[in-house]
Structures are given as structure tokens and as C-alpha cells.
Amino acid sequence: MQGSKPAAITAHVTELEMTAPPKQSLPMPVNIQTAVLRVSDIPLPYYRFLYLRVGKRWHWAERLRMSDEDLAAVLHDKSTSVTVLYVNGAPAGFFELHQLEDVVELTHFGLMEHALGLGLGKWFLLQTLLAAWAMNPLKVKVTTNNLDHPRALQLYQQFGFSPVATREVLIEPLSDDELLAFAKKL
């Protein structure tokens, strides 16, 4: 029996840019053991696990729908880096950066459900931006939409991003069949 395909959702997308590193400094969260580690040559199942655990509630689907070959081409390209946040020894979030010439794009950023409410969001975003600026770009870009965390746009602006464009897109949520097929790959 085939599951029904969820209806597409219209999302309002905002593209943002920053042209100088953030001036904020934030203390490391207390009473939590954290590690932020760049993963070279990330295994595809691990990446998909991170992507699903961080992005399912925000309707991230694109990377889960990619073939192994296409996903490997993106992730293992020298212009792409994936960095994972660990909290008390377990994966808790990740960010992905992509550099093209003098521009670094923050393509993915987020925390897993169990890491929300621990005071990590701002601190982890600062670590992300410091990593992006360590690549010596002229600007850093990010895209968010109204399906993202309710404070995402505000947080990006708080760290120095400015909106440069908006548009509407249709998001096709993952179906139950897609989620089941993904679970079978793990």
C-alpha cells in the first residue's frame, strides 16, 4: 500500500549576506561538554542521519532525495565542509559551508531536537560564522525561510546578516514512503 504524498507547502525565502565577521563573543555553554569537529570525507549514511535529525521538522528534503553519487559529489568536493556539534558525546547538530571564490555560503545549519533549549543556538551559530570567516571570504551568505525556526531570521540579522532578496518557493515535504526507504538504507 502506497502512502499518500503530502501537499506542497509555499515558503517565503529570505537570502541574507554579511560582509564583515561578527563582533559578538559568547561564552561556551556551562555544565555541558561540547565538541565541534570538522568531518573530512563524511560517510553518506552519517550525513543523511544528521540532515534528517536536524532538518525533518523544518521540511529539509533535498539532500535525502539525492542519489549517493550526487550527494557524494557535493559533500566530498574540496569547496564543501561539514562540521558536527557533539554534546555530552552525542551528535547534536551540524553546519555545512560551501566556498566559491570569495563567497562562503552557509548551506545548512541546525541543532537536533535534544539540543534545543540548552542555550547552544547562538553559541553554535557564532562558531559556524567564525569557521566561515576563517576561510577568508569577502562575504558570507545564508538562506532561510518561514518554515525554519521562528527566530532564525532574527538571529541571522543579530549576527550581522542583511536581507538582500526574497522569493516564494514550493517545498515538497518528505512522504512516509520516502522516510521508510531512507530508514532502510541506514
NORVENRA-V160503 format. One record per helix or strand of 2 or more residues. SS is the DSSP state (@ for helix, = for strand). FROM is the first residue (numbers start at 1). LEN is the number of residues. If there is no record, write none. Layout:
ss: (SS:SS)
from: (FROM:FROM)
len: (LEN:LEN)
This chain:
ss: (=:=:@:@:@:=:=:=:@:@:=:@:=:@)
from: (9:34:44:62:68:80:90:103:113:121:139:152:162:176)
len: (10:6:15:4:8:8:11:9:3:13:7:7:10:10)
